């Protein structure tokens, strides 16, 4: 992990990280290190990244496994990468990583942030430790998630954003896309059934 990076999106949810890269624009050269805890996540990154940035010469990307969150390991990893910005998806609060980033004065942002009441209670077991590791900015997916982050980290820098999980799914106007193919099958007024797993709703 000897290469420098300006931004490190770290997530077990590579599809959502890709949504960020797909719309990312920069006038200056930038290097991005994408990390995942799973082999599947690494495979998705390696397969999809060339499709996402074929003409974005200003953006260089690399894909690696996320290191074990041991302070000594994270200290070496962050020192080798020398990041300027760390982007964490969902609620990836790794204390060893956060401490290493804070030591090197790296900015930390949580996007698509979520935190359950159960997780909040667990973090409250050692509040003084977490206060020293506070991210610079937290963008939560709902007002309730934002309130829980504020209870734990304080109100500064906590805002609400659209949930990437849903809002990245936007119909394309390209004639050959999946939506056009579906429209040719599902004509207006035709009944159809969608079979899917059900979980507690995240948005209305």
Secondary structure by P-SEA (a helix, b strand, c coil): cccccccccccccaaaaaaaaaacccccbbbbbbbbccaaaaaaaaacccccccccccbbbbbbccccccaaaaaaaaaaacccbbbbccccccaaaaaaaaaabbbbbbccccccaaaaaaaaccaaaaaaacccbbbbccaaaaaaaaaacccccccccccccccccccccccccaaaaaaacccccccbbbbbbbcccccc
